[in-house]
Amino acid sequence: MALNRDRALDEIKAAIGPEFGHSTAVGFRVYRGSIVAVCQDGTILPAASANPPSPMVAIAGVCRDFRDNTGTGVVSDMVGDEPVHVMRRTFALPFDVAPTWANLNAPVYAVDDETVTLTENAGTEAAPVNRLQVGTLVGFDLSGTPYVKIG
């Protein structure tokens, strides 16, 4: 499943990484709260997108704002390739399979622009598909919600 609208994420205040502005890749839109990958050309797009304009090289973080660079949106300050800042913090991100305390400090990978997993390889032995690392599982709140540190 992938995002089709903005979302707000729970966040634990902790030391944060630097925030950089990136242009959204042509033909893509990113939503506030979406996990985004940075491409070799420096543009961003939703994590695990098909057909990126240049190879995806890393997870940049979580989008601070919505940006539509598909060329199909109405004209506004949220349309086009104006930079959108990407946050590198500690967020409650939804997992495909619930982690436990046994997974503490494990690497976390992007399934898509909203979901994460503890499994790096999404393919088969014959055709591996390695996911990009989002961050590290750093703990759980009292309700059991897992938190991932990005950056």
RAWOTA-V375515 format. One record per residue. OMEGA is omega in whole degrees, 0 to 359 (none if undefined). Layout:
BEGIN
omega=OMEGA
omega=OMEGA
END
This chain:
BEGIN
omega=179
omega=181
omega=173
omega=175
omega=178
omega=174
omega=174
omega=181
omega=170
omega=184
omega=172
omega=180
omega=180
omega=175
omega=182
omega=177
omega=179
omega=176
omega=179
omega=174
omega=179
omega=171
omega=176
omega=181
omega=178
omega=179
omega=183
omega=170
omega=177
omega=182
omega=173
omega=181
omega=180
omega=174
omega=183
omega=176
omega=174
omega=179
omega=180
omega=180
omega=177
omega=177
omega=178
omega=176
omega=180
omega=179
omega=178
omega=177
omega=174
omega=174
omega=177
omega=181
omega=171
omega=186
omega=173
omega=184
omega=181
omega=171
omega=181
omega=182
omega=181
omega=182
omega=175
omega=185
omega=173
omega=173
omega=181
omega=177
omega=180
omega=183
omega=181
omega=183
omega=174
omega=182
omega=175
omega=179
omega=179
omega=182
omega=178
omega=185
omega=175
omega=183
omega=172
omega=181
omega=183
omega=184
omega=177
omega=186
omega=179
omega=187
omega=169
omega=180
omega=179
omega=178
omega=175
omega=176
omega=186
omega=176
omega=177
omega=178
omega=177
omega=180
omega=181
omega=181
omega=177
omega=174
omega=181
omega=186
omega=180
omega=170
omega=177
omega=184
omega=177
omega=188
omega=178
omega=183
omega=174
omega=184
omega=181
omega=187
omega=180
omega=185
omega=178
omega=178
omega=181
omega=182
omega=182
omega=175
omega=182
omega=179
omega=177
omega=179
omega=178
omega=184
omega=185
omega=174
omega=186
omega=177
omega=182
omega=173
omega=185
omega=178
omega=179
omega=179
omega=180
omega=179
omega=182
omega=175
omega=179
omega=176
omega=none
END
